[in-house]
Amino acid sequence: MEWIGAGSLLAWMWLLLGQGFFWRTDVRLPERRDPERWPSVAVVVPARDEAAVLPDSLPSLLGQKYPGRAEVFLVDDGSTDGTGALARELAAARGGLPLTVSSPGEPEPGWTGKLWAVRQGIALARERVAPEYLLLTDADIAHEPDSLRELVAAARSADLDVVSQMARLRVVTFWERLIVPAFVYFFGQLYPFRWVNRPGARTAAAAGGCVLLRREAAERAGIPEAIRHAVIDDVTLARAVKRSRSNGGIAQRSGSGRRQATGGRIWLGLADRVDSVRPYPRLAELWRMVSRSAYAQLLHQPLLLLGTVLGLALVYLAPPGVLVAGLADGDPTAAALGGAAWAVMCGTYVPMLRYYGQRPWWAPLLPFTALLYLLMTVDSAVQHYRGRGAAWKGRTYPAP
């Protein structure tokens, strides 16, 4: 128990200080100023059976206060609930930015449904707007009226190819409060925002609900064609963009004066003006959200799955286990090590709870939440080996 407790505490000290300060929630839109000329923007919204959330999200896009030219292109991806018709009704009733609704039909082989819809939306936007930027946003994402303006200002001010914000997910029910803040916390631990935002760093990620993408960068990286098969499309997109300039040989001067290749510049942070309106009232919905892509995140590799399970056990499950075992066996050293690791864990989780407006007393429950994520990941692997692949909104994508 003492060795396990010591290993867990060392792991948490590394996570606290050496993992890009992932637990901090101060990575927000960078400093920005209004450009002299506002570029044209096409807002592309892939939507499949989204009639339940569209009244809370689409008007926020149509109501954007953007000084330049902007149009919204909603791609009705084979909906059966009247998503396309509802979108037209909302646009007629609310007004605002021009809205075009298209229905491209079923995706071609090798394409995921969402990326097929994105492809059709981008193609239509190029014909209509010739946009300098593309805002790729999900149908359940609501934007404050100045969201697009602030995203573009940030991209222009810092010369960024991608500006992505992790939308603030809904936190109302018990299960949402237990699982949603941890989802963003774990994502930040896997892809520390500070590392993502560092030019030349290998870490790349984006949050698919809100991605402002420079059109030239999309063309240079071959998006969306180059990532057409991706189930985790946001991270794959960010990687493609970040690598694209390196392949093109563009370089910048390092601190030593030497010229070195650099990738496309991307930025990822937490949102202040972007919120998800999709409800996850039960554990089952949250379970499906995580398990559909968890094993794909591990590249469908059994060894990575084993390492993930062991790592989650050591980092999240061991601290309370060692504390209880140490107290039960009269081993104060083990109890102290387990308690210290658990305390560091809770301390790193509190900022995310505060960001979501939750009480700090949820922090000690993080080991239980981690156990649920462990089980979701294992379930994702089980579904993979049963040949079911990733399933979402009535479509199943075969495992590679």
C-alpha positions as CSV (number, residue, x, y, z in Angstrom):
1,M,0.0,0.0,0.0
2,E,2.8,2.4,0.8
3,W,4.5,1.9,-2.6
4,I,1.1,2.3,-4.4
5,G,0.4,5.4,-2.4
6,A,3.9,6.8,-3.1
7,G,3.5,6.1,-6.9
8,S,0.1,7.8,-7.0
9,L,1.3,10.9,-5.1
10,L,4.3,11.2,-7.4
11,A,2.0,10.9,-10.4
12,W,-0.1,13.7,-9.0
13,M,2.8,15.9,-8.3
14,W,3.8,15.5,-12.0
15,L,0.3,16.3,-13.2
16,L,0.1,19.3,-10.9
17,L,3.4,20.8,-12.1
18,G,4.5,19.1,-15.3
19,Q,1.4,18.6,-17.5
20,G,1.0,22.1,-18.8
21,F,-1.0,23.3,-15.8
22,F,-4.0,21.6,-17.4
23,W,-6.1,22.1,-14.3
24,R,-6.1,25.9,-14.5
25,T,-9.1,27.5,-16.2
26,D,-7.6,30.8,-17.3
27,V,-7.0,29.9,-20.9
28,R,-9.6,32.2,-22.5
29,L,-9.6,34.1,-25.8
30,P,-6.2,35.8,-26.3
31,E,-5.9,39.6,-26.4
32,R,-7.4,41.0,-29.5
33,R,-8.2,44.2,-31.4
34,D,-10.6,45.0,-34.1
35,P,-9.1,44.5,-37.6
36,E,-9.1,47.4,-40.1
37,R,-11.2,45.2,-42.4
38,W,-13.5,42.5,-41.2
39,P,-13.1,39.3,-43.3
40,S,-16.0,37.4,-44.7
41,V,-17.2,34.3,-42.7
42,A,-19.3,31.3,-43.6
43,V,-20.9,29.6,-40.6
44,V,-21.3,25.9,-41.4
45,V,-23.7,23.9,-39.2
46,P,-24.0,20.1,-39.7
47,A,-27.3,19.0,-38.3
48,R,-28.9,15.6,-38.0
49,D,-32.2,15.3,-36.1
50,E,-31.6,18.5,-34.1
51,A,-35.2,19.9,-34.0
52,A,-35.2,19.6,-30.2
53,V,-32.3,22.0,-29.7
54,L,-32.4,24.2,-32.8
55,P,-34.8,26.8,-31.4
56,D,-32.2,27.5,-28.6
57,S,-29.1,27.5,-30.8
58,L,-29.9,28.7,-34.4
59,P,-31.3,32.1,-33.5
60,S,-28.1,32.9,-31.6
61,L,-26.1,32.3,-34.9
62,L,-28.6,34.3,-37.0
63,G,-28.4,37.1,-34.4
64,Q,-24.6,37.6,-34.6
65,K,-23.5,41.3,-34.5
66,Y,-20.7,40.9,-37.0
67,P,-19.4,44.0,-38.8
68,G,-18.3,42.1,-42.0
69,R,-20.1,39.8,-44.3
70,A,-21.4,36.5,-42.8
71,E,-23.8,33.8,-43.8
72,V,-25.1,30.7,-42.2
73,F,-25.1,27.3,-44.0
74,L,-27.1,24.6,-42.2
75,V,-26.6,21.2,-43.8
76,D,-29.5,18.9,-43.0
77,D,-27.8,15.5,-42.7
78,G,-30.6,13.1,-43.4
79,S,-32.8,14.3,-40.5
80,T,-36.2,12.6,-39.9
81,D,-37.5,15.1,-37.4
82,G,-38.0,18.2,-39.7
83,T,-34.7,19.8,-38.8
84,G,-34.4,21.6,-42.2
85,A,-37.9,22.9,-42.3
86,L,-37.7,24.1,-38.7
87,A,-34.4,26.0,-39.5
88,R,-36.2,27.8,-42.4
89,E,-39.1,28.7,-40.1
90,L,-36.8,30.1,-37.4
91,A,-34.9,32.2,-40.0
92,A,-38.2,33.6,-41.4
93,A,-39.4,34.4,-37.9
94,R,-36.2,35.8,-36.4
95,G,-34.3,37.3,-39.3
96,G,-30.7,38.2,-38.9
97,L,-27.8,36.7,-41.0
98,P,-28.8,35.0,-44.3
99,L,-29.5,31.3,-43.9
100,T,-29.1,28.6,-46.5
101,V,-30.4,25.1,-45.8
102,S,-29.2,22.2,-47.9
103,S,-29.7,18.4,-47.8
104,P,-26.8,16.6,-49.5
105,G,-28.1,13.0,-49.1
106,E,-26.3,10.0,-47.6
107,P,-22.5,10.2,-47.3
108,E,-20.2,8.5,-49.7
109,P,-18.2,5.5,-48.5
110,G,-15.3,6.4,-46.3
111,W,-16.9,9.6,-45.0
112,T,-18.4,10.1,-41.5
113,G,-21.8,11.8,-41.7
114,K,-20.7,14.9,-39.9
115,L,-17.7,15.5,-42.1
116,W,-19.7,14.8,-45.3
117,A,-22.2,17.4,-44.2
118,V,-19.3,19.8,-43.5
119,R,-17.9,19.2,-46.9
120,Q,-21.2,20.1,-48.6
121,G,-21.5,23.2,-46.4
122,I,-18.0,24.4,-47.3
123,A,-18.6,23.8,-51.0
124,L,-21.8,25.8,-51.0
125,A,-20.2,28.6,-48.9
126,R,-17.3,28.9,-51.4
127,E,-19.8,29.4,-54.2
128,R,-21.9,32.0,-52.3
129,V,-19.5,33.9,-50.1
130,A,-15.9,33.0,-51.0
131,P,-15.2,33.2,-47.2
132,E,-11.9,34.0,-45.7
133,Y,-12.9,32.1,-42.5
134,L,-15.1,29.2,-41.8
135,L,-16.9,28.9,-38.4
136,L,-17.7,25.2,-37.9
137,T,-20.2,24.9,-35.1
138,D,-22.6,22.2,-34.0
139,A,-26.3,22.5,-34.1
140,D,-26.6,22.4,-30.3
141,I,-24.2,25.3,-29.7
142,A,-25.6,28.7,-28.7
143,H,-23.4,31.8,-29.2
144,E,-23.6,35.2,-27.5
145,P,-24.3,38.0,-30.0
146,D,-20.6,39.1,-30.1
147,S,-19.1,35.6,-30.3
148,L,-18.2,35.6,-34.0
149,R,-16.8,39.1,-33.8
150,E,-14.6,38.1,-30.8
151,L,-13.4,34.9,-32.5
152,V,-12.4,36.7,-35.7
153,A,-10.7,39.5,-33.8
154,A,-8.6,36.9,-31.9
155,A,-7.7,35.1,-35.1
156,R,-6.7,38.3,-36.9
157,S,-4.8,39.8,-34.0
158,A,-2.7,36.7,-33.3
159,D,-2.5,35.5,-36.9
160,L,-4.1,32.2,-36.0
161,D,-5.2,29.5,-38.4
162,V,-7.6,27.9,-35.9
163,V,-9.4,29.5,-32.9
164,S,-11.5,26.9,-31.0
165,Q,-13.4,27.2,-27.8
166,M,-14.5,24.4,-25.6
167,A,-18.2,25.2,-25.3
168,R,-19.6,25.3,-21.8
169,L,-21.7,22.1,-21.6
170,R,-25.0,22.0,-19.8
171,V,-24.8,21.2,-16.1
172,V,-28.2,20.8,-14.5
173,T,-29.0,17.2,-13.6
174,F,-27.1,15.1,-11.0
175,W,-25.4,13.1,-13.8
176,E,-24.4,16.2,-15.7
177,R,-22.9,17.7,-12.6
178,L,-21.0,14.5,-11.8
179,I,-19.7,13.8,-15.3
180,V,-19.6,16.9,-17.5
181,P,-17.0,19.0,-15.6
182,A,-14.8,15.9,-15.4
183,F,-15.2,15.4,-19.2
184,V,-13.6,18.8,-19.8
185,Y,-11.0,18.3,-17.0
186,F,-9.9,14.9,-18.6
187,F,-9.8,16.5,-22.0
188,G,-7.5,19.2,-20.7
189,Q,-5.3,16.7,-19.0
190,L,-5.0,14.8,-22.3
191,Y,-4.5,17.9,-24.4
192,P,-3.2,20.7,-22.1
193,F,-4.4,23.9,-23.7
194,R,-1.1,25.7,-23.1
195,W,0.7,23.0,-25.1
196,V,-1.8,23.1,-27.8
197,N,-1.4,26.9,-28.1
198,R,2.4,26.8,-28.2
199,P,3.7,27.3,-31.7
200,G,5.9,24.3,-32.8
201,A,4.6,22.0,-30.1
202,R,3.4,18.6,-31.1
203,T,0.2,18.7,-29.1
204,A,-2.8,19.6,-31.2
205,A,-6.5,19.6,-30.4
206,A,-9.7,21.5,-31.0
207,A,-13.3,21.5,-29.6
208,G,-15.6,20.5,-32.4
209,G,-18.5,22.6,-31.2
210,C,-16.8,25.9,-32.0
211,V,-13.9,26.0,-34.6
212,L,-13.0,29.2,-36.5
213,L,-10.8,28.0,-39.4
214,R,-8.9,30.1,-41.9
215,R,-10.0,29.0,-45.3
216,E,-6.5,29.0,-46.7
217,A,-5.4,26.8,-43.8
218,A,-8.2,24.4,-44.6
219,E,-7.2,24.2,-48.2
220,R,-3.5,23.7,-47.3
221,A,-4.4,20.9,-44.9
222,G,-6.9,19.3,-47.3
223,I,-9.8,19.7,-45.0
224,P,-12.3,18.1,-44.9
225,E,-11.2,15.5,-47.5
226,A,-8.0,14.6,-45.6
227,I,-9.9,13.8,-42.4
228,R,-13.1,12.4,-43.9
229,H,-12.9,9.1,-42.0
230,A,-12.3,10.6,-38.6
231,V,-14.7,9.8,-35.7
232,I,-12.9,12.3,-33.5
233,D,-13.0,15.0,-36.1
234,D,-12.0,18.0,-34.0
235,V,-8.7,16.7,-32.8
236,T,-7.9,15.3,-36.2
237,L,-8.6,18.6,-37.8
238,A,-6.3,20.5,-35.4
239,R,-3.5,18.0,-36.1
240,A,-3.9,18.4,-39.9
241,V,-3.7,22.2,-39.6
242,K,-0.8,22.2,-37.2
243,R,1.3,19.9,-39.4
244,S,0.4,21.6,-42.7
245,R,2.8,24.4,-42.7
246,S,5.7,22.2,-41.6
247,N,5.2,20.1,-44.7
248,G,5.1,23.3,-46.7
249,G,8.5,24.3,-45.4
250,I,7.5,27.6,-43.9
251,A,9.9,28.6,-41.1
252,Q,10.4,31.1,-38.3
253,R,13.4,32.3,-36.3
254,S,13.9,30.6,-32.9
255,G,15.4,32.3,-29.9
256,S,18.9,31.2,-30.9
257,G,18.5,32.9,-34.3
258,R,18.2,29.6,-36.3
259,R,15.3,29.2,-38.6
260,Q,13.1,26.2,-37.9
261,A,9.9,24.8,-39.4
262,T,6.7,25.6,-37.8
263,G,3.2,24.3,-38.2
264,G,-0.1,26.1,-38.6
265,R,-1.0,28.2,-35.6
266,I,-3.9,26.9,-33.6
267,W,-5.5,28.1,-30.3
268,L,-7.8,26.2,-27.9
269,G,-9.4,27.5,-24.7
270,L,-12.5,27.6,-22.5
271,A,-15.5,29.6,-23.7
272,D,-17.1,32.6,-22.2
273,R,-19.6,33.2,-25.0
274,V,-20.4,29.8,-26.3
275,D,-22.7,27.2,-24.6
276,S,-24.0,23.8,-25.4
277,V,-27.8,23.5,-25.0
278,R,-28.0,19.7,-25.4
279,P,-29.3,18.0,-22.3
280,Y,-27.9,14.8,-20.9
281,P,-30.4,14.0,-18.2
282,R,-29.5,10.4,-17.7
283,L,-26.3,8.4,-17.3
284,A,-27.1,6.5,-20.5
285,E,-26.8,9.5,-22.8
286,L,-23.5,10.6,-21.2
287,W,-22.3,7.0,-21.4
288,R,-23.0,6.9,-25.2
289,M,-21.3,10.3,-25.7
290,V,-18.1,9.0,-24.2
291,S,-18.0,5.4,-25.2
292,R,-18.7,6.0,-28.9
293,S,-15.2,7.4,-29.5
294,A,-13.1,6.5,-26.4
295,Y,-11.4,3.5,-27.9
296,A,-10.8,5.4,-31.2
297,Q,-8.9,7.9,-29.0
298,L,-6.7,5.0,-28.0
299,L,-6.1,4.2,-31.7
300,H,-7.9,0.8,-31.1
301,Q,-4.7,-0.5,-29.5
302,P,-5.1,-3.1,-26.8
303,L,-1.8,-2.1,-25.1
304,L,-2.9,1.5,-24.9
305,L,-6.2,0.4,-23.4
306,L,-4.4,-1.7,-20.8
307,G,-2.1,1.3,-20.0
308,T,-5.1,3.6,-19.7
309,V,-6.9,1.3,-17.4
310,L,-3.8,0.8,-15.2
311,G,-3.1,4.6,-15.3
312,L,-6.6,5.5,-14.3
313,A,-6.5,3.0,-11.5
314,L,-3.2,4.3,-10.1
315,V,-3.9,8.0,-10.5
316,Y,-7.6,8.2,-9.6
317,L,-8.7,5.0,-7.8
318,A,-5.6,4.2,-5.7
319,P,-5.6,7.4,-3.5
320,P,-8.9,6.8,-1.7
321,G,-8.3,3.0,-1.7
322,V,-4.8,3.4,-0.1
323,L,-6.2,5.9,2.4
324,V,-8.9,3.6,3.6
325,A,-6.7,0.5,3.6
326,G,-4.0,2.4,5.5
327,L,-6.5,3.5,8.2
328,A,-8.0,-0.1,8.4
329,D,-4.6,-1.7,8.7
330,G,-3.1,0.8,11.1
331,D,-0.5,2.0,8.5
332,P,-0.3,5.8,8.9
333,T,2.3,6.1,6.2
334,A,0.1,4.5,3.6
335,A,-2.9,6.5,4.8
336,A,-0.9,9.8,4.6
337,L,0.3,9.1,1.1
338,G,-3.1,8.1,-0.1
339,G,-4.7,11.1,1.6
340,A,-2.1,13.5,0.1
341,A,-2.6,12.2,-3.4
342,W,-6.4,12.5,-3.0
343,A,-6.0,16.0,-1.7
344,V,-3.9,17.1,-4.7
345,M,-6.4,15.5,-7.0
346,C,-9.3,17.4,-5.4
347,G,-7.3,20.6,-5.5
348,T,-6.7,20.4,-9.2
349,Y,-10.4,19.7,-9.9
350,V,-11.8,22.6,-7.9
351,P,-11.1,25.3,-10.6
352,M,-13.1,23.3,-13.2
353,L,-15.9,22.9,-10.8
354,R,-15.9,26.7,-10.2
355,Y,-15.9,27.3,-13.9
356,Y,-19.1,25.3,-14.1
357,G,-20.6,27.0,-11.1
358,Q,-20.5,23.8,-8.9
359,R,-19.7,23.4,-5.3
360,P,-16.2,22.2,-4.3
361,W,-17.7,19.2,-2.4
362,W,-18.1,17.5,-5.8
363,A,-14.2,17.2,-6.0
364,P,-13.8,14.2,-3.6
365,L,-16.2,12.3,-5.9
366,L,-13.7,12.5,-8.8
367,P,-12.4,8.9,-8.2
368,F,-15.9,7.6,-8.7
369,T,-16.4,9.6,-11.8
370,A,-13.0,8.3,-13.1
371,L,-14.2,4.8,-12.5
372,L,-17.2,5.5,-14.7
373,Y,-15.0,6.8,-17.4
374,L,-12.8,3.7,-17.1
375,L,-15.8,1.5,-17.6
376,M,-17.0,3.6,-20.5
377,T,-13.6,3.2,-22.2
378,V,-13.6,-0.6,-21.7
379,D,-17.2,-0.7,-23.0
380,S,-16.0,1.2,-26.1
381,A,-13.4,-1.4,-26.7
382,V,-15.9,-4.2,-26.2
383,Q,-18.2,-2.6,-28.8
384,H,-15.2,-2.3,-31.2
385,Y,-14.4,-6.0,-30.9
386,R,-18.0,-6.9,-31.4
387,G,-17.7,-5.2,-34.8
388,R,-20.2,-2.4,-33.9
389,G,-17.7,0.4,-34.4
390,A,-18.6,4.0,-33.4
391,A,-22.4,4.7,-33.3
392,W,-24.0,8.1,-33.3
393,K,-27.4,9.4,-34.3
394,G,-28.5,6.2,-36.0
395,R,-25.3,5.6,-38.0
396,T,-22.6,3.1,-37.2
397,Y,-19.0,3.5,-38.5
398,P,-17.2,0.2,-38.9
399,A,-14.0,-0.2,-36.9
400,P,-10.9,-0.1,-39.0
